[in-house]
Amino acid sequence: MANVSSKNPETQVLHAGYRADPATGAVAVPIYQTTSYQFRDTQHAGDLFALKELGNIYTRIMNPTCDVLEQRLAALEGGVAGLAVASGQAASALAIQNIARAGDNVVSSTDLYGGTWNLFANTLSNQGIEVRFVDPADPENFRRATDDKTRAYYGETLPNPKLTVFPIAEVAAIGKALGVPLILDNTAAPVLCRPLEHGANIVVYSTTKYIGGHGTSIGGLIVDGGNFDWEAHAERFPLLNQPDPSYHGAVWTQAVKPLGPIAYTVKARTTLLRDLGAALSPFNAFQIIQGLETLPLRIRAHSANALAVAEYLRDRPEVATVIYPSFHAGAEQRRRAETYLRGGLGGLVGFELKDGADAGRRFIDGLELFYHVANIGDTRSLAIHPATTTHSQLQPEEQIASGVSPGYVRLSVGIEHIDDILADLDRGLAASARLPRAAE
Ligand SMILES: *Cc1c(COP(=O)(O)O)cnc(C)c1O
């Protein structure tokens, strides 16, 4: 943190990593829209390339605007370093490619964002990285799927559509004993959940969602907890512990030791961003910083509105079930929500309409305030009927397995006035029930 140090998220998101531009005194974080940076002299240039000193070389690898975003999110998570990337997809891909290569495997929760599922089941698999999917309902499933080629565990804090919170401390403890780090996608629960405090080692974000909030900019971030001992598990992590031919034989755990426990992040930046090029643009970093500055306020407003929506839906005759973290039938699922989400349960609510797919379609078409989009985490309220959109390519039994019944509707509840949100849901439900069941 530049000058102001605080453990409070409301202060961190405004002050961490930046305080007045040294060149101009500008209070807002400037957009450093530059590709390259002049070296002071040849010694300086040499030291930067040799990683004796960290500093700016080229914007594909680092940028001062991205750096503020990285420092702010790292501060918010209690991590040691951050890496801004072009999208949430790039964040999850690089988080794994940084430590796994062909022949290795990763054990992942089955409850995943669709894009992550495709990345794991198809693209990483085509690259020779096997992803073993296990049900997180029983954390021991992670242990059972582990072998000496396992390089990471992967899960989502609050996956939709099921909205069952991931057993963070339980899986982290298994990984700690076996020497396997836990990577957690915290996109749906920033501020509410601090995964590193519960033992996770790497946090990934799509900043496109709640962190940006305004729905203008795609971006992603990897936060390094600095709490995994890569050196102690040198056999499992050759990429961090053996000489890297792509960086004049650097051994990452040794090369950056004087700079702190940031080997994972420095390697991802200097090799993967360098080679794969999924850099965040300074302009998008600026946009995401604008969102981040009000995130703690917004996430509480999203959570309060979503709770009111969940309670409203529970009492409606058209609705069979409401899916919400504190409404789960299972006591263990409710315990996880209470343990890992603090200060709110997030902005996502799911529900099943009694009358199935056609009612779902009519509900969506009856809405006026909610946007009908395949997105979450916008300040505006959003709705989608997965069976006819995001999950329509799946077989009916695959839809059910992923938690999508024909009448399932997903809401990302925004921060409009709650009266207007409930009035719109009223309109949607009235439309959903318009045709008598016999006519379907
Ligand atoms: C949207 C999303 C992603 C992917 O992020 P992009 O920024 O769209 O690439 C990953 N994980 C979760 C949970 C998401 O909601």
The ligand as an ORCA input file, in Angstrom:
! r2SCAN-3c Opt
* xyz 0 1
  C     -17.659    -14.918    -16.027
  C     -16.935    -15.881    -15.197
  C     -15.665    -16.356    -15.583
  C     -15.010    -15.958    -16.874
  O     -14.716    -14.586    -16.876
  P     -14.564    -13.690    -18.211
  O     -14.091    -12.386    -17.654
  O     -15.896    -13.634    -18.879
  O     -13.533    -14.372    -19.061
  C     -15.017    -17.235    -14.735
  N     -15.580    -17.637    -13.587
  C     -16.800    -17.224    -13.190
  C     -17.373    -17.716    -11.902
  C     -17.524    -16.330    -13.986
  O     -18.733    -15.914    -13.590
*
